[in-house]
Amino acid sequence: MLKIITAFTVALTLYTGTVYAQSASQVTRDPEASKQIFKDVSSRLETGGDLFIVANLDGMVEEYVGLATELARLLPASSGGTIPPPSQIASKVAAFLKQNGFYAVKGAGLSVVPQANGLNSVRMFTSRDAAAALLPLWRGTVGTRPSSMECLSYMPQDTVMVRSGTADLSALWTLIISGISEIGGETAEKGMTAQLTMVEQMLGVSVDAMLQSLQPEGAVSIQLSTTEKVTIPIGLLTTDIPMPSMLILTRVKDDTLLNTVKKIFGTTIPMPLTETLAGETTLYTIPFPLPTPIPLQITLARHGQYLLIGTTADIVSQAITVATEGNGLRSNPEFVTAFSGSETNNNGIIFASKRLGETLADVQGNIMEQSMAANPNAKASMGLARNWMGKQFSSTEAFTIMNYSSGIKISGCSSSGGRELVGSMMMAPIGMLSAIAIPSFMKARTTSQKNTCINNLRQLDSAKEQWAMASGSTDGTEPVEAEVLQYIKGGVMPTCPQGGTYTLNAIGVEPTCSHPDHSLLGH
């Protein structure tokens, strides 16, 4: 994740500089305001490390929305007159974005400082107009008040990735509804109202009521079993991976959502949920008749203040157990070390364990080994390739998100440092060229080797015919290999460049190579 954010930040910085350079004649910028933005952003970062970037973004979104609005004026209106002119729609979009805080971003920055423990301290900050902090956009995506994130207590020890947050989904829903009404007009508003009324009649509860039952705290996580494995297909190949599962939690006021799901499967769809117990908590599993490579048993449960949704009944049961006994992810040494010193109350965390990266590297390595199994010349490079993939994937990421009135801060630690991040961006063009050139080279090399083998088979076939004529042999006669080879230059059996084995076969039957792609048929 850090590599993606860094690459985006650097690209945005360069792009922003280019944009302002190109539009300097149209836009007069206030030097003092620019300095203040730099000061606001940089004060949230750390100096003296490997990387320090600050980008001034004030007015950039509004400027480009304004440009899009001007371009919309050049587009013709619909002939029927039922759809508003593009310029009118664009103007409504611009007004909607402005009043809901989309233009509030002023600047962004990133710093990376290496630490004595081998990890790197990372800070990212997006400054924002304080007046926009409580608008639906920011409440719906980041939230407002920090939380103690008790949802993390439900994460089992084998959790390898988790993202928790305080996003207010009801605020996000309000933003969507108001957008449809203000931009789409009366027609769109009536259409949406009709759809929502239909949903309410079918479910017996309104979408608003379901969203109002949610509290602004939740998490999504991925687990990888330490004891079980599963074989999954990847194209024509297969690989073994630790048994994966997913767990979703959201804090709720009541059982509105759970009862709605029970009603859907109990009455609307006549497929009753399977009920089991985890302690005193009832687990409801949705019937899933189709077989899948990875076991899938969507299971829901209400425990304490949380609604749990898991891909298996077992993961939901585990979550309830670790929340009760207190021996989950929060006691994992890697997790504890990664978040040591971080704010206990926050607006969310992002965590990816080293084991996740190692698993991804293993999967890619296994697939690569299988795909290269028929090419002995490629096996020598597998160790180097696995080592490179290990360095790319094997990393710990642990970030805490804080939403202030002045902006959003993401801080934490990463195994990836500033030098490696910049180096990976510098190597990106080489990687892109390699991604294009290497497959083409390998294809050309494979084609050349195939052609060489076909030529060898032709020589063997010709030698067989000469031997048959000299010995008076007819179709069906098994040739004497030593005598046939006398008709080939050097008198020795040629070698398939891709490790295949040649068989002469009887007179009248073409010689063959054990390599499945090498045959005289059609040549």
Backbone torsions as a table, in degrees:
resi	resn	phi	psi	omega
1	MET	NA	-43.2	-178.1
2	LEU	-60.7	-38.7	179.6
3	LYS	-63.0	-40.2	179.9
4	ILE	-65.9	-45.4	-179.2
5	ILE	-63.2	-42.3	-179.3
6	THR	-64.5	-45.8	179.8
7	ALA	-60.0	-41.9	179.4
8	PHE	-64.9	-42.0	-178.8
9	THR	-64.3	-44.6	178.9
10	VAL	-63.1	-45.7	-179.3
11	ALA	-62.3	-40.4	179.9
12	LEU	-65.6	-38.5	178.2
13	THR	-62.4	-48.2	-179.9
14	LEU	-64.9	-41.4	-178.6
15	TYR	-65.9	-42.5	179.7
16	THR	-61.5	-42.9	178.2
17	GLY	-60.7	-40.1	178.5
18	THR	-65.7	-42.2	-179.4
19	VAL	-60.5	-48.1	-178.1
20	TYR	-66.7	-34.2	178.3
21	ALA	-65.5	-37.5	-178.7
22	GLN	-74.1	-31.7	-174.4
23	SER	-104.9	16.3	-177.0
24	ALA	-59.8	-31.3	-177.9
25	SER	-74.0	-22.2	-179.7
26	GLN	-97.0	-29.4	-174.9
27	VAL	-117.1	125.5	176.0
28	THR	-99.3	115.8	-176.6
29	ARG	-96.8	147.1	-179.7
30	ASP	-87.5	111.2	-178.0
31	PRO	-57.9	-38.2	-178.2
32	GLU	-68.2	-38.6	178.1
33	ALA	-65.3	-38.5	178.7
34	SER	-64.0	-41.7	178.5
35	LYS	-63.7	-37.2	-179.3
36	GLN	-67.1	-39.7	177.3
37	ILE	-63.1	-43.0	177.9
38	PHE	-60.0	-41.8	-179.1
39	LYS	-65.6	-43.3	-178.6
40	ASP	-63.3	-41.4	-178.2
41	VAL	-75.3	-48.6	-175.3
42	SER	-64.3	-27.1	179.5
43	SER	-66.9	-18.7	179.5
44	ARG	-94.2	-2.9	-177.5
45	LEU	-106.0	177.7	177.9
46	GLU	-114.7	138.6	177.5
47	THR	-101.6	170.9	175.4
48	GLY	82.3	18.2	-179.4
49	GLY	-114.6	-152.1	-176.8
50	ASP	-86.1	-23.6	-172.6
51	LEU	-148.3	136.0	178.0
52	PHE	-150.4	112.5	-176.6
53	ILE	-131.0	133.7	173.6
54	VAL	-132.3	130.2	179.4
55	ALA	-122.7	131.3	175.7
56	ASN	-87.2	115.2	-176.9
57	LEU	-113.4	6.9	-174.6
58	ASP	-58.7	121.3	176.2
59	GLY	81.9	-3.5	-174.2
60	MET	-67.7	-45.3	-179.9
61	VAL	-62.6	-45.8	-179.1
62	GLU	-63.5	-38.3	-180.0
63	GLU	-61.3	-42.8	-177.0
64	TYR	-79.9	-29.0	171.7
65	VAL	-65.9	-39.4	177.1
66	GLY	-62.0	-39.6	178.0
67	LEU	-64.5	-41.0	178.3
68	ALA	-64.4	-36.1	178.2
69	THR	-64.9	-40.5	178.3
70	GLU	-65.3	-40.1	178.4
71	LEU	-65.4	-33.3	-179.8
72	ALA	-64.3	-25.9	179.5
73	ARG	-66.3	-21.2	-178.7
74	LEU	-84.6	-12.1	-178.3
75	LEU	-83.6	141.6	-179.4
76	PRO	-74.4	152.1	177.1
77	ALA	-78.5	158.8	178.8
78	SER	-66.4	146.3	-176.2
79	SER	-70.1	-30.9	-177.6
80	GLY	-74.0	-24.6	-179.8
81	GLY	82.2	1.7	-179.7
82	THR	-80.7	-25.2	179.9
83	ILE	-104.0	130.6	-179.7
84	PRO	-58.8	154.0	177.9
85	PRO	-58.4	146.9	179.9
86	PRO	-54.2	-37.7	-179.4
87	SER	-63.6	-36.6	179.4
88	GLN	-69.1	-42.9	178.4
89	ILE	-62.8	-44.7	-179.3
90	ALA	-61.4	-39.3	179.1
91	SER	-65.5	-38.7	178.3
92	LYS	-67.5	-38.9	177.9
93	VAL	-62.2	-45.3	-179.4
94	ALA	-60.9	-43.7	179.9
95	ALA	-65.5	-40.0	179.8
96	PHE	-64.4	-44.5	179.7
97	LEU	-62.2	-40.2	-177.7
98	LYS	-67.1	-46.2	-175.8
99	GLN	-72.3	-16.6	-178.6
100	ASN	-104.7	10.4	170.5
101	GLY	90.5	12.0	179.8
102	PHE	-69.6	-21.4	-179.6
103	TYR	-95.2	7.0	-170.0
104	ALA	-74.4	-18.6	-177.2
105	VAL	-67.1	131.3	-178.9
106	LYS	-111.4	-34.7	-177.9
107	GLY	-164.9	167.5	178.9
108	ALA	-147.1	150.7	-179.4
109	GLY	-152.0	162.5	-179.4
110	LEU	-148.7	136.6	174.0
111	SER	-136.2	146.6	177.6
112	VAL	-133.8	122.6	-178.1
113	VAL	-128.1	121.3	-179.8
114	PRO	-67.0	145.8	-179.1
115	GLN	-115.8	163.1	-177.6
116	ALA	-66.6	-23.2	-177.8
117	ASN	-82.5	5.0	178.9
118	GLY	93.3	-13.0	176.7
119	LEU	-93.0	176.4	-179.5
120	ASN	-124.6	131.4	176.3
121	SER	-78.3	124.7	-176.9
122	VAL	-120.6	133.0	174.9
123	ARG	-131.9	134.1	175.2
124	MET	-130.0	138.7	-179.1
125	PHE	-141.9	132.7	174.2
126	THR	-115.7	112.4	-179.3
127	SER	-81.0	149.3	-172.2
128	ARG	-147.8	151.5	174.8
129	ASP	-61.9	121.6	-175.4
130	ALA	-59.1	-29.9	-178.3
131	ALA	-66.2	-18.7	-177.2
132	ALA	-92.7	-4.6	-171.6
133	ALA	-58.1	-33.3	-176.2
134	LEU	-98.9	5.4	178.6
135	LEU	-70.7	154.9	-174.9
136	PRO	-53.8	-35.0	-179.3
137	LEU	-57.9	-50.1	-175.3
138	TRP	-77.5	-35.8	175.5
139	ARG	-65.6	-39.6	-176.8
140	GLY	-72.7	-26.8	-176.9
141	THR	-102.1	-34.4	-176.2
142	VAL	-116.8	-29.6	-176.4
143	GLY	94.7	-172.4	-179.8
144	THR	-127.2	-74.8	-175.4
145	ARG	-77.0	136.1	176.2
146	PRO	-63.5	156.4	-179.1
147	SER	-126.7	155.5	176.4
148	SER	-77.8	-4.2	175.4
149	MET	54.8	49.8	177.1
150	GLU	-64.7	-16.2	177.3
151	CYS	-60.2	-26.0	179.6
152	LEU	-67.8	-17.8	178.7
153	SER	-67.3	-17.5	-179.0
154	TYR	-88.6	-4.8	-176.1
155	MET	-80.1	121.9	178.6
156	PRO	-65.8	166.5	-179.2
157	GLN	-60.9	-31.4	-176.6
158	ASP	-87.5	18.4	174.7
159	THR	-69.1	125.2	-178.7
160	VAL	-108.4	-13.4	176.8
161	MET	-152.7	136.9	177.3
162	VAL	-149.9	141.1	173.7
163	ARG	-131.0	115.0	176.5
164	SER	-112.3	162.1	-178.7
165	GLY	-170.0	172.4	-178.7
166	THR	-116.0	26.5	179.9
167	ALA	-57.7	137.3	179.8
168	ASP	-98.7	98.2	-175.4
169	LEU	-66.6	-29.3	178.1
170	SER	-67.5	-35.3	176.3
171	ALA	-67.8	-38.0	178.2
172	LEU	-66.2	-38.2	177.0
173	TRP	-64.5	-40.8	177.2
174	THR	-60.5	-40.0	178.8
175	LEU	-63.2	-42.7	-179.1
176	ILE	-64.9	-46.3	-178.8
177	ILE	-62.8	-44.4	179.9
178	SER	-66.0	-34.2	178.2
179	GLY	-64.2	-43.8	178.4
180	ILE	-61.1	-42.3	-178.4
181	SER	-69.5	-47.5	-173.8
182	GLU	-76.5	-31.6	-178.6
183	ILE	-93.3	-45.3	-177.5
184	GLY	-77.6	-21.8	179.2
185	GLY	83.6	-167.8	-173.9
186	GLU	-62.0	-40.1	-178.6
187	THR	-62.2	-48.2	179.6
188	ALA	-64.3	-38.3	-179.5
189	GLU	-64.8	-42.2	178.9
190	LYS	-65.4	-40.0	178.9
191	GLY	-62.5	-43.8	178.7
192	MET	-64.8	-41.9	178.9
193	THR	-60.4	-41.1	179.4
194	ALA	-64.2	-41.8	179.2
195	GLN	-63.8	-43.4	-179.3
196	LEU	-66.4	-36.4	178.0
197	THR	-64.4	-40.0	178.8
198	MET	-63.6	-42.7	178.9
199	VAL	-63.1	-43.3	-179.0
200	GLU	-63.1	-40.8	179.3
201	GLN	-65.6	-36.5	-178.4
202	MET	-73.6	-41.0	-174.8
203	LEU	-93.8	-19.8	-177.1
204	GLY	79.0	10.4	178.3
205	VAL	-152.0	146.0	-178.0
206	SER	-82.1	157.4	175.9
207	VAL	-61.1	-39.4	178.5
208	ASP	-58.6	-43.5	-179.3
209	ALA	-64.4	-39.2	179.2
210	MET	-65.6	-42.5	-179.5
211	LEU	-71.0	-34.4	178.6
212	GLN	-67.5	-19.8	178.7
213	SER	-78.2	-12.8	-180.0
214	LEU	-85.8	141.1	173.6
215	GLN	-101.5	149.1	-177.3
216	PRO	-73.9	67.1	172.8
217	GLU	-161.4	132.1	179.5
218	GLY	-169.6	177.0	-178.8
219	ALA	-155.8	152.6	173.2
220	VAL	-126.5	133.0	-176.5
221	SER	-141.3	159.8	175.4
222	ILE	-124.1	135.0	177.7
223	GLN	-116.8	147.5	173.2
224	LEU	-126.8	118.6	-176.5
225	SER	-61.0	144.7	176.6
226	THR	-95.1	-3.6	-176.6
227	THR	-122.8	-26.6	-176.0
228	GLU	-113.8	148.0	176.0
229	LYS	-127.8	159.5	178.4
230	VAL	-139.0	145.0	178.3
231	THR	-94.5	125.9	-179.4
232	ILE	-120.6	144.8	176.7
233	PRO	-83.5	137.9	173.1
234	ILE	-129.6	98.2	-173.0
235	GLY	66.8	-127.1	178.3
236	LEU	-91.5	-1.4	-177.3
237	LEU	-107.4	170.6	177.3
238	THR	-135.2	158.3	175.9
239	THR	-151.8	151.7	177.0
240	ASP	-93.3	134.0	176.5
241	ILE	-132.8	156.7	173.2
242	PRO	-58.6	141.9	-178.7
243	MET	-56.0	116.3	-178.4
244	PRO	-91.8	157.4	173.5
245	SER	-154.2	160.3	179.4
246	MET	-126.5	144.5	-179.4
247	LEU	-133.2	129.1	178.1
248	ILE	-121.0	132.8	177.9
249	LEU	-127.4	144.0	171.1
250	THR	-143.0	139.9	178.5
251	ARG	-77.4	136.5	-176.2
252	VAL	-131.7	156.4	176.6
253	LYS	-84.6	-33.5	-173.6
254	ASP	-152.8	-166.1	-176.7
255	ASP	-97.4	21.2	-176.2
256	THR	-55.1	-50.3	-177.9
257	LEU	-65.8	-45.6	-179.2
258	LEU	-62.0	-44.3	179.8
259	ASN	-65.3	-33.6	178.4
260	THR	-65.7	-44.1	177.9
261	VAL	-63.6	-42.2	179.2
262	LYS	-61.7	-37.8	-180.0
263	LYS	-69.1	-41.6	-179.5
264	ILE	-57.9	-45.9	-176.2
265	PHE	-85.6	-15.9	179.5
266	GLY	-89.7	-31.6	-175.8
267	THR	-123.7	-55.2	-177.7
268	THR	-61.2	-46.9	174.7
269	ILE	-113.3	113.1	-175.8
270	PRO	-72.1	64.9	177.6
271	MET	-135.7	85.7	-175.9
272	PRO	-55.9	143.2	177.5
273	LEU	-72.2	144.9	175.4
274	THR	-81.8	131.3	-177.4
275	GLU	-109.7	130.3	173.6
276	THR	-134.5	171.5	-179.0
277	LEU	-117.3	140.1	169.9
278	ALA	-123.0	96.0	-170.1
279	GLY	68.6	-121.3	178.2
280	GLU	-102.0	4.6	-177.1
281	THR	-96.9	133.2	178.8
282	THR	-86.9	130.4	177.1
283	LEU	-103.8	134.4	-179.9
284	TYR	-114.2	116.5	-177.5
285	THR	-106.3	129.4	-179.3
286	ILE	-79.4	130.8	177.2
287	PRO	-59.6	131.4	179.9
288	PHE	-135.4	88.5	-170.6
289	PRO	-72.3	-20.7	-175.0
290	LEU	-82.9	134.9	178.1
291	PRO	-71.6	143.8	178.5
292	THR	-133.4	153.4	179.2
293	PRO	-58.7	-35.5	178.4
294	ILE	-109.4	128.9	-179.2
295	PRO	-50.5	131.0	-178.1
296	LEU	-132.8	113.9	177.5
297	GLN	-139.0	81.6	-176.7
298	ILE	-56.7	120.5	-173.7
299	THR	-128.5	137.3	179.0
300	LEU	-121.1	151.3	175.8
301	ALA	-159.0	149.2	173.4
302	ARG	-109.0	118.3	179.4
303	HIS	-131.5	120.7	-176.8
304	GLY	60.6	-126.5	-178.8
305	GLN	-96.5	12.3	-172.7
306	TYR	-123.1	143.7	168.5
307	LEU	-98.9	125.0	-178.8
308	LEU	-108.0	135.1	175.6
309	ILE	-128.9	121.9	-178.1
310	GLY	-128.2	159.3	178.4
311	THR	-77.8	-13.3	174.2
312	THR	-142.3	158.0	176.3
313	ALA	-66.2	-32.3	-177.5
314	ASP	-64.4	-41.0	-177.7
315	ILE	-69.3	-34.3	176.8
316	VAL	-68.0	-41.1	178.1
317	SER	-63.1	-42.8	177.5
318	GLN	-60.5	-42.4	-178.4
319	ALA	-60.8	-42.4	179.5
320	ILE	-66.6	-38.9	-179.7
321	THR	-63.8	-47.8	-177.3
322	VAL	-69.9	-29.7	176.9
323	ALA	-68.0	-34.1	179.9
324	THR	-76.9	-40.6	-175.1
325	GLU	-92.9	-15.4	176.8
326	GLY	72.7	31.2	-178.5
327	ASN	-121.8	37.3	-177.8
328	GLY	-93.7	-149.5	-175.4
329	LEU	-58.6	-33.9	-177.7
330	ARG	-63.7	-14.8	176.2
331	SER	-103.5	0.9	178.0
332	ASN	-69.2	126.5	-176.6
333	PRO	-55.3	-40.7	-179.9
334	GLU	-63.3	-43.1	179.7
335	PHE	-66.1	-44.6	-179.1
336	VAL	-61.0	-45.6	179.3
337	THR	-64.5	-42.3	-176.4
338	ALA	-63.4	-34.7	-176.6
339	PHE	-106.0	15.2	176.8
340	SER	-63.0	125.7	179.3
341	GLY	88.2	-5.4	179.2
342	SER	-78.0	160.4	179.4
343	GLU	-63.8	129.4	179.4
344	THR	-68.7	-44.5	174.8
345	ASN	-95.5	124.8	-176.1
346	ASN	-151.7	-178.4	178.7
347	ASN	-102.1	15.5	175.9
348	GLY	141.6	162.0	175.3
349	ILE	-132.7	159.8	172.0
350	ILE	-130.2	123.7	-178.5
351	PHE	-136.8	130.6	172.8
352	ALA	-133.8	123.1	-175.3
353	SER	-83.1	161.7	177.4
354	LYS	-61.8	-32.6	-177.7
355	ARG	-64.4	-33.3	177.6
356	LEU	-62.0	-47.1	179.0
357	GLY	-62.5	-41.0	179.5
358	GLU	-63.7	-38.0	178.8
359	THR	-66.0	-43.5	178.6
360	LEU	-62.2	-40.9	178.6
361	ALA	-64.7	-38.9	179.2
362	ASP	-65.1	-42.7	179.9
363	VAL	-60.9	-47.6	179.1
364	GLN	-63.4	-40.2	179.4
365	GLY	-64.3	-41.9	180.0
366	ASN	-64.6	-42.7	179.1
367	ILE	-64.8	-40.4	179.5
368	MET	-64.0	-41.5	179.9
369	GLU	-63.7	-41.1	179.4
370	GLN	-66.3	-41.5	-178.1
371	SER	-69.4	-23.9	-178.9
372	MET	-101.7	6.1	-174.5
373	ALA	-60.8	-30.9	-178.1
374	ALA	-83.7	-3.5	-177.9
375	ASN	-118.6	93.8	-176.4
376	PRO	-62.3	-24.6	-179.2
377	ASN	-70.6	-20.9	-177.2
378	ALA	-88.8	-15.1	-175.4
379	LYS	-65.5	-28.7	-177.8
380	ALA	-64.0	-26.0	-177.0
381	SER	-90.5	-4.0	-175.9
382	MET	-63.9	-39.9	179.2
383	GLY	-60.3	-43.7	178.4
384	LEU	-63.9	-42.1	-179.5
385	ALA	-64.8	-42.6	179.1
386	ARG	-64.3	-39.8	178.7
387	ASN	-63.0	-41.8	179.5
388	TRP	-65.2	-43.3	179.9
389	MET	-65.8	-36.6	178.2
390	GLY	-60.5	-40.7	179.2
391	LYS	-69.2	-33.6	-178.2
392	GLN	-71.7	-39.9	-172.5
393	PHE	-97.9	-32.8	-171.9
394	SER	-75.4	93.4	178.8
395	SER	-156.0	150.3	175.8
396	THR	-100.0	132.6	177.0
397	GLU	-124.8	127.3	179.6
398	ALA	-145.2	111.0	-176.5
399	PHE	-129.7	145.3	175.7
400	THR	-112.8	136.0	-178.6
401	ILE	-105.6	129.2	177.1
402	MET	-125.7	129.6	179.4
403	ASN	-105.5	107.5	176.7
404	TYR	-101.5	166.4	177.6
405	SER	-64.2	-29.5	-178.1
406	SER	-87.0	-8.9	180.0
407	GLY	157.7	-171.3	-176.0
408	ILE	-117.2	126.5	178.9
409	LYS	-111.6	131.8	172.9
410	ILE	-119.1	118.5	-177.1
411	SER	-136.9	153.7	179.4
412	GLY	164.8	-148.8	-177.0
413	CYS	-132.0	157.0	179.4
414	SER	-149.7	148.5	174.6
415	SER	-71.6	-23.0	179.8
416	SER	-84.2	132.0	179.4
417	GLY	-100.2	172.9	-179.4
418	GLY	-61.1	-42.7	-179.3
419	ARG	-62.3	-43.6	-179.8
420	GLU	-64.9	-38.1	-179.3
421	LEU	-65.8	-45.7	178.4
422	VAL	-65.9	-39.1	178.8
423	GLY	-62.6	-39.6	179.7
424	SER	-66.0	-33.6	177.2
425	MET	-70.9	-37.1	178.0
426	MET	-67.8	-32.1	-179.6
427	MET	-82.6	-11.6	-177.1
428	ALA	-56.0	-46.1	178.6
429	PRO	-60.4	-37.9	178.1
430	ILE	-65.4	-40.6	178.2
431	GLY	-62.9	-40.3	179.0
432	MET	-64.9	-43.4	178.4
433	LEU	-64.1	-39.2	179.3
434	SER	-64.6	-40.4	-179.9
435	ALA	-60.7	-30.1	179.1
436	ILE	-86.2	-44.9	-171.0
437	ALA	-77.8	-43.0	-174.1
438	ILE	-61.4	-48.1	177.6
439	PRO	-59.1	-38.0	179.4
440	SER	-65.3	-41.5	179.2
441	PHE	-64.5	-44.9	-179.2
442	MET	-63.5	-38.5	179.4
443	LYS	-65.2	-44.2	179.7
444	ALA	-63.3	-40.3	-179.8
445	ARG	-66.0	-42.2	179.4
446	THR	-64.6	-40.9	178.7
447	THR	-63.0	-42.2	179.0
448	SER	-62.3	-42.7	179.5
449	GLN	-66.0	-37.9	178.2
450	LYS	-63.7	-44.1	179.6
451	ASN	-62.2	-37.6	177.3
452	THR	-62.7	-42.6	179.9
453	CYS	-65.0	-43.0	178.9
454	ILE	-59.7	-40.2	178.0
455	ASN	-63.8	-38.8	176.1
456	ASN	-61.4	-42.7	179.8
457	LEU	-63.8	-38.1	177.2
458	ARG	-62.2	-42.8	178.8
459	GLN	-61.8	-42.2	179.7
460	LEU	-64.9	-40.8	-179.9
461	ASP	-64.0	-42.6	178.4
462	SER	-64.1	-41.0	179.5
463	ALA	-64.2	-37.7	177.8
464	LYS	-62.2	-44.0	-178.7
465	GLU	-63.9	-41.7	178.6
466	GLN	-64.0	-42.7	179.0
467	TRP	-63.1	-41.9	-179.2
468	ALA	-61.9	-41.7	179.4
469	MET	-65.8	-42.3	-177.8
470	ALA	-69.4	-32.9	-175.9
471	SER	-98.0	-5.5	-179.7
472	GLY	71.5	24.8	-178.6
473	SER	-80.7	149.3	179.5
474	THR	-112.4	173.7	-179.8
475	ASP	-55.6	137.5	179.6
476	GLY	98.1	-12.2	179.7
477	THR	-76.7	133.8	177.1
478	GLU	-77.9	123.6	-177.6
479	PRO	-74.5	155.5	174.8
480	VAL	-92.4	112.5	-170.9
481	GLU	-56.4	-45.6	-177.3
482	ALA	-60.8	-36.1	-179.8
483	GLU	-75.5	-37.3	178.6
484	VAL	-63.6	-40.1	-176.5
485	LEU	-66.6	-15.8	176.9
486	GLN	-64.9	-21.6	-178.8
487	TYR	-91.7	8.9	177.4
488	ILE	-115.0	137.7	-179.0
489	LYS	-57.4	126.9	-178.8
490	GLY	93.9	-22.8	176.9
491	GLY	70.7	19.3	179.9
492	VAL	-123.8	154.2	178.4
493	MET	-65.8	126.1	177.3
494	PRO	-64.1	165.3	-176.2
495	THR	-116.6	133.0	175.0
496	CYS	-71.4	127.2	-177.6
497	PRO	-67.2	-12.1	178.7
498	GLN	-113.4	22.6	171.2
499	GLY	84.8	9.5	179.1
500	GLY	-73.8	161.9	179.0
501	THR	-113.6	132.8	-177.3
502	TYR	-89.3	143.0	173.4
503	THR	-126.6	126.4	-175.8
504	LEU	-69.2	-39.4	-175.8
505	ASN	67.0	171.6	-176.6
506	ALA	-71.8	161.7	176.5
507	ILE	-60.8	135.1	-177.4
508	GLY	95.4	-10.8	177.6
509	VAL	-116.1	130.8	-177.3
510	GLU	-64.4	143.5	174.0
511	PRO	-64.0	153.9	-176.7
512	THR	-129.8	160.8	174.8
513	CYS	-117.6	142.0	-178.3
514	SER	-69.6	-15.7	176.3
515	HIS	-68.5	126.4	-172.2
516	PRO	-62.6	-20.4	-176.2
517	ASP	-99.6	1.6	-176.5
518	HIS	-109.8	111.9	-178.9
519	SER	-153.4	148.0	176.6
520	LEU	-77.1	-14.6	-178.6
521	LEU	-58.4	122.3	179.5
522	GLY	87.2	-0.7	179.8
523	HIS	-113.2	NA	NA
